[in-house]
């Protein structure tokens, strides 16, 4: 018996594969940053581990990144120290929870990574989280793994920020593939890095960290973080805003 085959049938695989191929080749859109991120004010003041009464700030102009927890990685253990000092805020203040990570001969094991991520994600009720970890070269792979795990665990609506040594952003760049919304280059207490102002890493170009007691001209950024070694007051905040033309 002779089979009659429609000569157009050979086109079917091409017809099916063409849209799939075109979809695969189409540039993938970059993930949008959480709305809370775009709502953060242009100035963020750090509130470290001391009593802070910040009910005087203009919440449309200034937000607060407060030290919420300190994690100490020692051996294979993770010791968590919550904030003990009071923090008084104006209604409607935009907040960022800061987690400071310190190390003492850590194993940097997968177990320690899981414990660290679990401690941080307990703060997921805050819509923006910032990690402050001066990771050494030997600690970078652990840090990368931690940030990837945090991005997996945190709600998509939670913004993820890190502080960064200036050298991480210029020449010694290893940040571009991290799942973060920003890296904040620290332009104070920097020693030999103090002269750095131009950063190769794109993730470092939208924000900067400065100190009220080390006035300098920061690069043009969308968001400026300001550190005060003492408790904030209306006068010290006004001085900082004037010094940095904010």
N, C-alpha and C positions, 0 to 999 in steps of 0.2 A: 504493500500500500504506500502510495506517495503522500508525504505530508506537505500540506500547503502552509507556508510560513509567511506572515506579513513582513515584507521587507523593512517596514518602519520600526519593527520591534527592537532592532539592534540599537536604536536611538534611546531606548528607555533607560539604560544605565547612565548615559550621559545626562539625560534630563533630570534624573534623580540626584546624581552627584554634583551637578553644576551649582544648585543653590547651596548645597552643603559646603562645597569648596569656597564659594563666594562668602559665606558666613564666616568660615574659618579664617579667611584672609582679611576680613573687615577689621579695622583697628578696634580694639576693645576700649570702651569708654572708661576713663579713670573713675574709681569709686568716689562718690560725693562725700565731702566732709559732713559730719553731723551738724544739724542746724544749730545746736547749742554752741558749737565752735564758732560759727559766724556771728553769734550773738554776744560773744565775749567782748568786753570793752577794750579799747586800744592800750590801756595801761592796767597791768596786774601787779599788785604789791604782794610780796612774800610775807607771811605771818609765821614766824618761826616759833620755837618752843619757849614761849614767854607769854605772860598775860597780855592780851591785845583787846583794846576797846576801839572798834572801828565803826561805830554807829554814825560817824560824821561824814563818811565818804559820799561822793556823788556816784551813785550806782550806775548811771549811764556812761560815766567817764572812767571809772576805776572798778576793777574786780579784785578778788582776794584768792591767792594760792596759799593755803594754810598747811603747815606740817601736820598730817593726820596720824602718821605712824612711822616708827623707825624699825627696820628689820636688820638683825645682826645674824649673818651667816657664819657659824662657827662649827668647824668639823663638818658633820653631816646634819647638823641641827639648824633650825631657824627660830631665833628668839624675837618675839614681837613686843614692841613697847608702844602703847597708844599715846596719843596726846593727853597730857595731864593738865596743861594750863588753859585757863578760860579764854574763850574767843567770843567777843560781843560784836554783832554785825547789824548793819542797817537793813531794814526789810527790803527784799528784792536784790540783795547782793549776789552777783554771779561768782560762783565758787569753783575752785579747783583743789582737789585733795592731793597733797604731795606725800609720796612715800620715799623716805630716805633709806638706802641700802648700804650697809657697812659689812666688811668681811674680816674674818680672823682665821686664816688657814682653812678655808672652806674646801669641801670635797668637790663641790660643783656637780654633784651627781644628779641623775634624773629625779631621784626622790626629793632632793633638796630643791630642785626647780619646781616640782609639783607643789611642795609645801609653800614656797615663796609665792607662787601664783595664787594659791588658795588664800593666803593672807591678804594679798592685794585686792582680790576680787570681792572680799568682804565689804569693800568700800564702793561697790558698783552702784549704790544708790546716789552717789555723786556723779553728775553728768560729765565731769572732766577729771582725768587722773594724770598726774605728772610723776615720773620716776626720776629720782635724783641718785645716781649711782656712778661714781668715778671708776668705772671698770678698767682694770689693767688689761694689757694685751692678752694675758692668759685667761682672763675672765670674759672676753668678748663673745666667744661662742656660747657660753652660758647665758649671757645677757641677750644675745640674739634669740636664743631658744625661749627665754622667758618672755620677751616681747611678743613673739609669735604665739605663745601659749595664752598670754593675756588678751591679745586681739581675738583669739578663738573663744575665750571664755566671757569676755566683757560684752554687754549688749552693743549692737551696731551703733546705737545712739550715743554711746560713751566716747568722748574724745580722749586720745592717748598722746601725751606729750612726754618728752624727756629733756633733762638738762644735758648740756654737752660741753666738754672741754673744747676750747677754741681750736686746738690742734686736730680734733676729730673732724672739724669742718673744713680744714685747709691742709691739703697735702696728705695727712694721715686719715683719709676719708674712708669710712666703712659703714656709712649710715644710709645710703640711698635705697637699699632694698628692705629697710626695716618697715614694719606695718604701723607707722606712727603718723600723727597729723603734723607734728613739728618737732624739731630739735632746737633748743634754746642755747646758743653759744654764750658762755659765761665770760663777760668782759671785765671781771673784777677778781681780785685775789689770784691773778694769773701768772705773776712772775715773768718769765721769759716770753710768755705768750701774749703779754699785754699789748704789743704792737699790732697784733693781727686784727684786720678789719674786713678783708675781702675773703669770702669763703667759696670754695669750689663746690661744696655740696649744696644742691638746691634746697634741701629740706632745712638748711640753716639760715636761709636768707630772709625769712618773713618775720623773725622775732629775734630779740636779744635780751640778755640779762645784764643789768648794771647795778651799782651800789650807790647809796646816797652819800657815802663818805669817800668815794673815789670818782668824782665828776669827770666825765670825758664826753667826747662827741661820738655817740654810737652811729652805726650805719643806719640809713633810712629803712625802717621796718614797719610792718603793719601793727605789731604788738610789742610793747616794751615792758619787761618785768623789772621791778625795782626792789632791791634788798636793803633793809635797814638793820644795822647791828644792834639797835636799841628798839624799844617799843615805839610804834607809830603814834604820832599826834597830828592834829590838824595843821600845826605849823610845819612839822617836818615833811608832811605830805605836800603842802603847798610849795615848800622849798624845792622838793624833788621835781614836782611838775614844772616849776619855773626853770630849774637847771636844765631839764631835758626837753624844754619847749613843748610840753604836753598839756 
